[in-house]
């Protein structure tokens, strides 16, 4: 029995060390925010309206030019920066959702409005744990995951 204890301690040590050092398989809970994105916005002559970080690339921020035109600026992990003109302003999307009864919380740690790129299109996503909705760029409710039926 005395000989088994050192062996059991060794096995448990290996198991514990192996589980705690395998960081590659652990889900990340950090928001993806690329370094220097604010400087890149300035270089594009844009002013940030709302940063909408998420846990994966691309990082998306809403920014506007001097005329007030707003853009979704997407920062990919590859370093590529893309911008798409938004048909409705960020504030108009918030107003539209609030008129429909949704409560928008803009506190940084409680942000419940996001802008996602899904299948190469931008969609606004609102979720508060009870209700959720996707809007297209024009503010229309939609399902970005719905597959179109062939004709």
C-alpha positions in Angstrom: 0.0 0.0 0.0 2.9 2.4 0.8 4.3 1.9 -2.7 1.0 2.8 -4.4 0.8 6.3 -2.8 3.9 7.8 -4.6 2.5 6.4 -7.8 -0.9 7.9 -7.3 0.6 11.3 -6.3 2.7 11.2 -9.5 -0.3 10.4 -11.7 -2.5 13.1 -10.1 0.4 15.6 -10.5 0.7 14.8 -14.2 -3.1 15.1 -14.7 -3.3 18.4 -12.9 -0.3 19.9 -14.6 -1.5 18.7 -18.0 -5.0 20.2 -17.6 -3.8 23.5 -16.3 -1.2 24.0 -19.0 -3.4 23.4 -22.0 -4.4 27.0 -22.6 -5.0 26.4 -26.4 -8.3 24.7 -25.9 -9.8 27.2 -23.5 -12.5 29.6 -24.8 -11.3 33.2 -24.6 -13.4 35.7 -22.7 -11.4 38.8 -23.9 -12.9 41.3 -26.3 -10.9 41.6 -29.6 -9.7 45.2 -29.8 -6.8 45.7 -32.2 -3.9 47.9 -31.1 -3.8 51.3 -32.7 -7.3 51.2 -34.2 -7.9 54.8 -33.0 -4.9 56.1 -34.9 -6.1 54.3 -38.0 -9.5 56.0 -37.7 -7.7 59.4 -37.5 -5.7 58.5 -40.5 -9.0 57.8 -42.4 -10.2 61.2 -41.1 -13.0 59.6 -39.2 -14.3 60.2 -35.6 -15.5 57.3 -33.5 -19.2 57.3 -32.6 -19.4 53.9 -30.9 -16.9 51.0 -30.5 -18.7 47.7 -30.8 -16.0 45.1 -29.8 -16.8 41.4 -29.7 -14.8 38.3 -28.8 -13.7 37.6 -32.4 -12.5 39.4 -35.5 -13.4 41.7 -37.1 -13.5 44.5 -34.6 -16.2 46.9 -35.7 -16.6 50.5 -34.7 -19.1 53.1 -36.0 -17.3 56.3 -37.1 -18.3 59.4 -39.0 -16.7 61.8 -41.4 -16.8 65.6 -41.2 -20.1 65.7 -43.1 -21.8 63.4 -40.5 -21.9 60.3 -42.8 -21.5 57.2 -40.6 -19.5 54.1 -41.5 -18.9 50.7 -40.1 -15.1 50.4 -39.9 -14.0 46.7 -39.7 -10.5 45.8 -38.5 -9.6 42.2 -39.3 -6.9 40.2 -37.5 -4.9 40.2 -40.8 -4.5 44.0 -40.4 -7.0 44.8 -43.2 -9.2 47.8 -42.6 -12.5 48.1 -44.4 -15.3 50.6 -44.2 -18.9 50.4 -45.3 -21.3 53.3 -45.5 -24.2 52.9 -43.1 -27.7 53.6 -44.5 -28.9 54.6 -41.0 -26.9 56.3 -38.3 -26.1 54.5 -35.0 -28.5 56.8 -33.1 -31.3 56.1 -35.6 -30.9 52.4 -35.0 -31.1 52.9 -31.2 -34.2 55.2 -31.6 -35.8 52.6 -33.8 -35.3 49.8 -31.3 -36.4 52.0 -28.4 -39.6 52.9 -30.3 -40.3 49.1 -30.6 -39.9 48.8 -26.8 -36.4 47.4 -26.5 -34.2 48.9 -23.8 -30.7 49.8 -25.0 -28.0 49.7 -22.4 -24.9 51.5 -23.6 -22.7 51.0 -20.5 -19.4 49.5 -21.7 -19.8 46.3 -19.7 -23.6 45.9 -20.5 -23.7 46.8 -24.2 -26.6 44.9 -25.7 -26.4 46.3 -29.2 -23.8 45.0 -31.6 -22.9 45.2 -35.2 -21.9 41.9 -36.8 -20.6 40.8 -40.2 -22.6 37.7 -41.1 -22.1 36.1 -44.5 -20.4 39.3 -45.8 -23.3 41.5 -44.7 -23.7 43.8 -41.7 -26.5 43.2 -39.2 -27.4 45.0 -36.0 -28.0 42.5 -33.2 -29.9 43.4 -30.0 -30.3 41.0 -27.1 -31.1 41.6 -23.4 -31.4 38.0 -22.3 -35.1 38.0 -22.7 -35.6 39.5 -26.2 -33.4 39.4 -29.2 -33.6 40.8 -32.7 -31.5 41.3 -35.8 -31.8 44.3 -38.1 -30.4 44.9 -41.5 -28.7 48.1 -42.3 -32.0 49.9 -43.0 -33.4 48.9 -39.6 -35.7 46.2 -40.9 -36.1 43.1 -38.7 -34.5 40.1 -40.4 -32.9 36.7 -39.9 -29.3 36.7 -41.2 -29.1 32.9 -40.9 -32.2 32.1 -42.9 -31.3 30.4 -46.1 -33.0 31.6 -49.3 -35.1 29.0 -51.0 -34.1 28.2 -54.6 -36.6 29.3 -57.3 
